Amino acid sequence: MEELEGMSVMSVINLMPERKEQIKEFNRQLKCNLMGGYVEPLKLLAQLKSMEKCLSEFLKDKEVSDVFLDSMQGDKNRQDYGCLFEVCETGVSYEYNVSSEWSEIEDKIKALRDEQKLIETRLKTASAKTPIVDSVSGELIYGIHRSSRTIVKTTLK
């Protein structure tokens, strides 16, 4: 990490936008710099991915999360710093499999999903030269539409 010339971590955080309109303007300027050729694209991508990972890991930290929760001081909702803070449950899960009725339906759904995956695999192989026959309608299928998006995958080392 390059020296921040006497800047603390909090000094860097305090430079970041805080409100929706500031975020929008920050992103607009960032895009202008990228599109205008003022930054090296892959270096910027690496920096952004590093920032994203830093923030993600920090916010997932249990101790950090507990400090944020404690700072709500028993309030369920609080509005400050241009944000609405709300104490809420996340990641709630239920153990439905204690019900044999539910488990029976889940088994049927799994069997149907497995059958669907086999059909999807067959459909992916269909082409103009080798059509497949739809087992329900008898219709010949000469290929299916495929769409994707190409990106630069970035892995931090």
C-alpha positions in Angstrom: 0.0 0.0 0.0 1.4 3.4 -1.0 1.9 5.9 1.8 -1.0 8.1 2.4 1.3 11.0 3.3 0.3 11.3 6.9 -3.4 10.5 6.3 -5.1 8.2 8.7 -7.5 5.5 7.6 -10.4 7.7 9.0 -9.1 10.7 6.9 -9.5 8.5 3.8 -13.0 7.4 4.9 -14.0 11.0 5.6 -13.1 11.9 2.0 -15.8 9.6 0.7 -19.3 10.8 -0.3 -21.9 10.5 2.4 -25.2 11.4 0.7 -27.0 10.0 -2.4 -26.4 13.1 -4.4 -22.7 13.1 -3.4 -22.4 9.4 -4.4 -24.0 10.1 -7.7 -21.6 13.0 -8.4 -18.6 10.9 -7.2 -19.6 8.1 -9.7 -20.1 10.7 -12.5 -16.7 12.1 -12.0 -15.1 8.7 -11.7 -16.7 7.7 -14.9 -15.6 10.9 -16.6 -12.0 10.2 -15.6 -12.2 6.7 -16.8 -13.9 7.5 -20.1 -11.6 10.5 -20.7 -8.5 8.4 -20.4 -7.2 10.1 -17.3 -6.8 6.8 -15.4 -5.4 3.4 -16.3 -8.5 1.3 -16.5 -7.2 -1.9 -15.0 -5.4 -0.1 -12.1 -8.7 1.6 -11.3 -10.6 -1.7 -11.4 -8.0 -3.2 -9.1 -8.3 -0.3 -6.7 -12.1 -0.4 -6.7 -12.2 -4.2 -6.2 -9.8 -3.8 -3.3 -12.0 -1.1 -1.8 -15.0 -3.3 -2.2 -13.3 -6.2 -0.5 -12.1 -4.0 2.4 -15.6 -2.7 3.0 -17.3 -6.0 2.6 -14.9 -7.8 5.1 -15.1 -4.9 7.6 -18.9 -4.8 7.5 -19.2 -8.6 7.9 -17.0 -8.6 11.0 -19.1 -9.7 14.1 -17.3 -7.4 16.5 -17.8 -4.4 14.2 -21.5 -5.3 13.7 -21.9 -5.5 17.5 -20.4 -2.0 17.9 -22.9 -0.6 15.3 -25.8 -2.4 17.1 -24.7 -1.1 20.5 -24.5 2.4 19.1 -28.3 2.3 18.4 -28.7 2.5 22.2 -31.9 0.5 22.3 -33.5 2.5 19.5 -35.3 0.4 16.7 -34.9 3.2 14.2 -32.7 6.2 14.0 -32.1 8.8 11.3 -28.7 10.5 11.2 -25.9 11.3 8.7 -28.3 11.2 5.8 -29.2 7.6 6.6 -32.1 5.7 8.2 -30.7 3.1 10.6 -33.0 0.2 11.5 -32.4 -2.7 13.9 -33.8 -5.8 12.2 -33.4 -9.6 12.0 -31.6 -10.9 8.9 -30.8 -14.5 7.8 -33.8 -16.0 9.5 -34.2 -19.7 8.8 -36.7 -22.3 9.7 -36.3 -26.1 9.9 -39.3 -27.2 7.8 -38.0 -30.7 7.4 -39.5 -31.6 10.8 -42.7 -32.0 8.8 -43.0 -35.2 6.8 -45.6 -33.5 4.6 -43.1 -30.7 3.8 -40.3 -33.2 3.2 -42.4 -35.3 0.9 -43.2 -32.2 -1.3 -39.6 -31.1 -1.1 -38.5 -34.5 -2.5 -41.0 -34.2 -5.4 -39.7 -30.6 -6.1 -36.1 -31.9 -6.1 -37.0 -34.7 -8.5 -38.7 -32.2 -10.8 -35.7 -29.8 -10.6 -33.3 -32.8 -11.5 -35.6 -33.6 -14.5 -35.6 -30.0 -15.5 -31.8 -29.9 -15.4 -31.6 -32.9 -17.7 -33.9 -31.1 -20.2 -31.9 -27.9 -20.0 -28.7 -29.9 -20.7 -30.4 -31.5 -23.8 -31.7 -28.1 -24.9 -28.2 -26.6 -24.7 -26.9 -29.2 -27.2 -29.6 -28.4 -29.8 -28.4 -26.7 -33.0 -29.5 -26.2 -36.6 -27.5 -29.3 -37.5 -28.6 -31.5 -34.6 -32.1 -30.6 -33.5 -33.7 -32.3 -30.5 -37.3 -33.5 -30.2 -39.5 -32.1 -27.5 -40.7 -35.1 -25.6 -44.1 -33.5 -24.8 -45.0 -31.8 -28.1 -42.9 -33.8 -30.5 -41.7 -30.5 -31.9 -38.1 -30.2 -33.3 -36.0 -27.7 -31.5 -33.2 -26.3 -33.5 -31.4 -24.4 -30.7 -32.3 -22.0 -28.0 -31.4 -18.4 -27.5 -28.3 -17.9 -25.3 -27.3 -14.5 -23.8 -24.4 -13.5 -21.7 -22.4 -10.5 -20.7 -18.6 -10.3 -20.9 -16.8 -8.7 -18.1 -13.2 -8.5 -16.8 -13.2 -10.9 -13.8 -11.0 -9.5 -11.1 -9.3 -11.7 -8.5 -7.3 -10.0 -5.7 -4.0 -11.7 -5.1 
